[in-house]
Amino acid sequence: MPNTRNPRSGSLQFWPRKRSKRKSARIRTFADSKDAKITGFAGYKIGMGHVQAIETNKYSHKKGQEITVPVTLVECPPLKLAMVRLYKKNRTSILLKKEIVISTDKILAKRFTLPKKVTFDPEKVKEGVDEVRVIAYTIPSKTTIGKKSPDLFEVNVGGSTVDEKLNFVKENMDKEIVFSSVFAEGDLFDAKVITKGKGFQGPVKRFGIHIRESKSEKSIRNPGSLGPWKGQGGIMWRVPHAGKMVYHQRTEYNKQVLKIVEDLKEINYESGVHKYGLPKNPVILVKGSLGGSKKRLVIMQESIRSRKKPDVPTIEEIIVR
């Protein structure tokens, strides 16, 4: 007789299987850069579409032919800097040394208490500093998503020396930072998002267990016998049960920027984007899909798993679904 193979249901790659506490993701592993700039950006997901393009990859059997590429559209309003965070490296970790508020923008009052006066002198704070990061915030009032409070996220500042990083913060305290100053067409980035929530679901959809025969038991869509996992005085967490599904933080590595659309007339909107509206800021076309629902914040950081950049096809037409 053949060997009976019954693998467990549900991936244990991510655990615990619980929903995110926040609507926006956060960066846990920070990228570094030799250029004096922030190493990440943020935008709001518009939805998906596709582009008609000419294949330029010399190794592709469709080189020179017209292809269809699925893309995700992300609106990227400018960012501004709210705080600077100074870190000192320990033997086994990195410790926060000081946090300085460098903005008094009224929109930030919705998130934390603003100081009456802002002062920042790089020469006074650089002693004993090994790493510089900033808290950047979006300006959702420049979009049509109907959101008022800004989204804040921490991102690393690139540069060869600490002085160069602090001078960058000093020069951009009151300036707006645009997407094209951080990424260019063809660049790879890591996307950090909170996935779309599916609500309360049963074990068949949540874990992928098999549906049993109708005459085997009273229940058809439940896990059946709990077996040895109930001998501890309670049901083990490895048994698939019903519960809230997804709405997790996930990272997608090496996503590619196909195009930065400055002139929004290049995009065929027809009657507007369904459940989003019309963007007012530059829109980037990301190859493939991104997690999250429409209007969800997408945090983009320079790729930390470096590999050769794929060739960018020559885009002829952009079609939004």
C-alpha positions as CSV (number, residue, x, y, z in Angstrom):
1,M,0.0,0.0,0.0
2,P,1.2,3.6,-0.7
3,N,2.3,5.7,2.2
4,T,-0.5,7.9,3.5
5,R,0.6,11.6,3.5
6,N,-1.4,14.0,5.6
7,P,0.6,17.3,6.2
8,R,-0.7,19.7,8.8
9,S,-3.0,22.5,7.7
10,G,-1.9,26.1,8.0
11,S,1.5,27.6,7.7
12,L,3.7,28.1,10.8
13,Q,6.0,30.5,9.0
14,F,4.2,33.4,10.7
15,W,3.3,33.0,14.3
16,P,1.3,34.1,16.4
17,R,-1.6,34.2,14.0
18,K,-3.1,37.4,15.2
19,R,-4.2,40.6,13.7
20,S,-2.2,43.8,13.6
21,K,-2.8,46.4,16.3
22,R,-2.1,49.3,13.9
23,K,-3.4,50.3,10.5
24,S,0.1,51.1,9.2
25,A,3.1,48.8,9.1
26,R,6.5,49.6,10.6
27,I,10.1,48.9,9.6
28,R,11.9,46.3,11.7
29,T,15.1,45.9,9.6
30,F,16.4,49.2,8.3
31,A,18.3,49.7,5.1
32,D,21.4,51.8,4.7
33,S,22.7,54.0,1.9
34,K,25.8,55.9,1.1
35,D,23.7,58.8,-0.3
36,A,22.5,61.5,2.1
37,K,18.7,60.8,1.9
38,I,16.0,58.9,3.6
39,T,16.0,55.2,2.6
40,G,12.2,54.8,2.4
41,F,9.0,56.4,1.3
42,A,5.2,55.9,1.8
43,G,2.2,56.1,-0.4
44,Y,-1.5,55.1,-0.6
45,K,-2.6,52.1,-2.6
46,I,-4.9,53.1,-5.5
47,G,-5.6,49.7,-6.9
48,M,-4.4,47.4,-9.8
49,G,-4.2,47.8,-13.5
50,H,-2.0,46.6,-16.4
51,V,0.3,48.1,-18.9
52,Q,0.9,47.3,-22.6
53,A,4.6,47.3,-23.0
54,I,7.4,46.2,-25.3
55,E,9.7,43.5,-23.8
56,T,13.3,44.7,-23.6
57,N,14.9,41.7,-21.8
58,K,17.5,40.3,-24.2
59,Y,17.1,36.8,-22.7
60,S,13.3,36.7,-23.1
61,H,11.8,34.7,-26.0
62,K,9.3,37.6,-26.4
63,K,12.0,40.3,-26.9
64,G,10.6,43.1,-29.1
65,Q,7.1,41.9,-28.8
66,E,4.1,43.5,-27.0
67,I,3.4,42.1,-23.6
68,T,0.9,42.8,-20.8
69,V,2.3,43.4,-17.3
70,P,0.1,43.6,-14.2
71,V,0.8,46.7,-12.1
72,T,-0.2,48.2,-8.8
73,L,-0.8,52.0,-8.6
74,V,0.4,53.8,-5.5
75,E,-0.2,57.6,-5.0
76,C,2.8,59.2,-3.3
77,P,2.1,62.6,-1.8
78,P,5.2,64.4,-0.4
79,L,6.6,63.6,3.0
80,K,7.9,65.8,5.8
81,L,10.1,65.1,8.8
82,A,8.5,65.2,12.3
83,M,11.3,64.0,14.6
84,V,14.9,62.9,14.5
85,R,16.0,59.8,16.6
86,L,19.6,59.4,17.6
87,Y,20.9,55.9,18.4
88,K,24.0,54.6,20.1
89,K,25.3,51.1,19.3
90,N,25.8,48.7,22.2
91,R,27.8,45.5,22.2
92,T,24.7,43.4,21.3
93,S,22.1,46.0,20.4
94,I,21.3,49.6,19.5
95,L,19.9,52.0,22.1
96,L,17.9,55.1,21.6
97,K,19.9,58.0,23.0
98,K,17.7,61.0,22.2
99,E,14.5,62.0,20.3
100,I,14.1,65.6,19.1
101,V,10.9,67.1,17.6
102,I,11.9,69.2,14.6
103,S,8.5,70.3,13.3
104,T,5.6,72.3,14.6
105,D,3.2,71.5,11.7
106,K,-0.4,71.8,13.0
107,I,-1.4,68.5,11.3
108,L,0.9,66.7,13.8
109,A,-1.2,67.9,16.7
110,K,-3.6,65.1,15.9
111,R,-1.0,62.6,16.8
112,F,1.1,64.1,19.6
113,T,1.6,67.2,21.7
114,L,3.7,69.8,19.8
115,P,6.4,71.9,21.5
116,K,6.1,75.7,21.4
117,K,9.6,76.1,20.0
118,V,11.8,73.9,17.8
119,T,15.7,74.0,17.9
120,F,18.0,71.5,16.3
121,D,21.8,72.0,16.2
122,P,23.8,69.0,14.7
123,E,27.0,70.1,16.4
124,K,25.5,69.8,19.9
125,V,23.9,66.4,19.5
126,K,26.4,64.4,17.3
127,E,28.6,63.3,20.2
128,G,28.3,59.6,20.8
129,V,25.8,59.1,18.0
130,D,26.2,56.0,15.7
131,E,23.0,56.0,13.8
132,V,20.4,58.6,12.7
133,R,16.8,57.9,11.9
134,V,13.8,60.1,11.4
135,I,10.1,59.9,12.0
136,A,8.5,61.0,8.7
137,Y,4.8,61.7,8.2
138,T,2.5,61.8,5.2
139,I,0.2,64.7,4.2
140,P,-3.2,63.0,3.4
141,S,-4.9,66.3,3.0
142,K,-3.2,66.5,-0.4
143,T,-5.0,63.4,-1.6
144,T,-8.7,62.6,-2.1
145,I,-8.9,59.6,0.3
146,G,-10.7,61.7,3.0
147,K,-8.2,61.2,5.7
148,K,-7.1,64.1,8.1
149,S,-4.6,62.7,10.5
150,P,-1.1,61.9,9.1
151,D,0.6,58.5,9.1
152,L,3.9,58.4,10.9
153,F,6.7,55.9,10.4
154,E,10.4,55.5,11.3
155,V,13.0,55.4,8.5
156,N,16.7,55.4,8.4
157,V,18.8,58.3,7.0
158,G,21.6,57.4,4.6
159,G,25.1,58.9,4.4
160,S,28.8,58.2,4.8
161,T,29.2,59.9,8.2
162,V,27.0,61.0,11.1
163,D,27.7,64.6,10.3
164,E,26.4,64.1,6.7
165,K,23.2,62.5,8.1
166,L,22.5,65.2,10.6
167,N,23.1,67.9,8.0
168,F,20.6,66.3,5.8
169,V,18.0,66.4,8.6
170,K,18.9,70.1,9.2
171,E,18.5,71.1,5.6
172,N,15.1,69.3,5.2
173,M,13.4,70.2,8.5
174,D,10.8,72.3,6.8
175,K,11.0,71.0,3.3
176,E,8.7,68.5,1.5
177,I,10.5,65.3,0.3
178,V,9.2,63.9,-3.0
179,F,9.3,60.3,-4.2
180,S,11.7,60.9,-7.1
181,S,14.4,62.1,-4.6
182,V,14.4,58.7,-3.0
183,F,13.7,56.2,-5.8
184,A,14.1,56.2,-9.5
185,E,12.4,54.1,-12.3
186,G,13.7,50.6,-12.3
187,D,14.7,50.6,-8.6
188,L,13.8,47.7,-6.3
189,F,12.2,48.2,-2.9
190,D,10.6,46.2,0.0
191,A,6.9,46.9,0.5
192,K,5.6,46.7,4.1
193,V,1.8,46.7,4.4
194,I,-1.1,45.5,6.5
195,T,-3.0,42.9,4.5
196,K,-6.7,43.1,3.8
197,G,-8.8,41.7,6.6
198,K,-11.3,38.9,5.9
199,G,-13.2,38.9,9.2
200,F,-14.3,35.8,11.1
201,Q,-13.8,32.6,9.0
202,G,-14.0,28.9,9.5
203,P,-11.1,26.4,9.6
204,V,-11.6,25.4,5.9
205,K,-10.9,28.8,4.6
206,R,-8.5,29.9,7.4
207,F,-6.3,26.8,7.4
208,G,-7.2,24.9,4.3
209,I,-8.3,21.7,5.9
210,H,-10.2,19.1,3.9
211,I,-14.0,18.9,3.8
212,R,-15.1,15.5,5.1
213,E,-17.6,13.2,3.6
214,S,-21.2,13.8,4.4
215,K,-21.8,10.5,6.1
216,S,-18.6,10.4,8.2
217,E,-19.6,12.8,11.0
218,K,-22.2,15.3,11.9
219,S,-19.9,18.1,11.0
220,I,-18.3,18.5,7.6
221,R,-16.3,21.7,7.8
222,N,-14.7,21.3,11.2
223,P,-11.3,19.7,12.1
224,G,-12.9,16.6,13.4
225,S,-11.2,14.7,16.2
226,L,-8.7,16.7,18.2
227,G,-6.7,13.6,18.8
228,P,-3.7,13.8,21.2
229,W,-3.8,17.6,21.3
230,K,-6.5,17.8,23.9
231,G,-4.7,15.8,26.6
232,Q,-3.1,18.9,28.2
233,G,-6.3,20.1,29.7
234,G,-6.9,22.4,26.7
235,I,-6.8,22.5,23.0
236,M,-3.4,23.2,21.5
237,W,-2.8,26.2,19.3
238,R,-1.8,24.0,16.4
239,V,-5.3,22.6,16.0
240,P,-7.1,24.6,13.2
241,H,-10.1,26.4,14.4
242,A,-12.3,29.3,13.3
243,G,-11.2,32.8,14.1
244,K,-10.3,36.2,12.6
245,M,-8.5,35.9,9.4
246,V,-5.5,38.0,8.0
247,Y,-5.1,41.7,8.6
248,H,-1.4,41.0,9.3
249,Q,1.8,42.9,8.7
250,R,3.7,41.4,5.7
251,T,6.8,42.4,3.8
252,E,7.2,41.7,0.0
253,Y,10.8,41.8,-1.1
254,N,12.3,43.2,-4.3
255,K,9.3,44.9,-5.9
256,Q,10.2,47.1,-8.9
257,V,9.2,50.6,-9.8
258,L,8.3,50.4,-13.5
259,K,7.3,54.1,-13.9
260,I,6.8,57.3,-12.0
261,V,3.8,59.1,-13.6
262,E,4.1,62.9,-13.0
263,D,1.5,63.8,-15.7
264,L,-1.7,62.1,-14.6
265,K,-3.1,62.4,-18.1
266,E,-1.0,59.4,-19.1
267,I,-3.3,57.1,-17.1
268,N,-6.6,56.1,-18.6
269,Y,-9.0,56.6,-15.7
270,E,-12.2,56.7,-17.7
271,S,-14.7,57.5,-14.9
272,G,-12.2,57.5,-12.0
273,V,-10.7,54.8,-9.9
274,H,-13.3,52.6,-8.2
275,K,-13.4,53.2,-4.4
276,Y,-10.5,55.6,-4.5
277,G,-11.2,58.7,-6.7
278,L,-8.8,60.7,-8.7
279,P,-5.1,61.1,-7.5
280,K,-3.6,64.5,-7.2
281,N,0.0,63.5,-6.7
282,P,2.6,61.5,-8.7
283,V,1.6,57.9,-9.1
284,I,4.1,55.0,-9.3
285,L,3.5,51.8,-11.1
286,V,4.8,48.8,-9.2
287,K,5.3,45.5,-11.1
288,G,2.9,42.8,-9.7
289,S,0.6,43.0,-6.8
290,L,0.8,44.6,-3.3
291,G,-1.0,43.5,-0.1
292,G,-3.7,45.6,1.6
293,S,-6.9,47.2,0.5
294,K,-7.4,50.4,-1.4
295,K,-6.4,53.6,0.5
296,R,-4.1,51.5,2.7
297,L,-0.7,52.9,3.5
298,V,2.2,51.2,1.7
299,I,5.7,51.8,3.2
300,M,8.5,51.3,0.7
301,Q,12.1,50.8,1.8
302,E,15.3,50.3,-0.3
303,S,15.8,46.6,-0.9
304,I,17.8,44.9,1.8
305,R,18.2,41.7,-0.3
306,S,20.3,43.1,-3.1
307,R,20.1,41.4,-6.5
308,K,20.4,42.5,-10.1
309,K,17.7,44.9,-11.3
310,P,15.4,43.3,-13.9
311,D,15.1,45.1,-17.2
312,V,12.2,47.7,-17.4
313,P,9.9,47.2,-20.4
314,T,9.0,50.1,-22.6
315,I,5.5,51.1,-21.5
316,E,3.1,52.2,-24.3
317,E,-0.2,52.4,-22.5
318,I,-1.5,52.3,-18.9
319,I,-4.9,50.8,-18.3
320,V,-6.6,51.1,-14.8
321,R,-9.2,48.5,-13.8
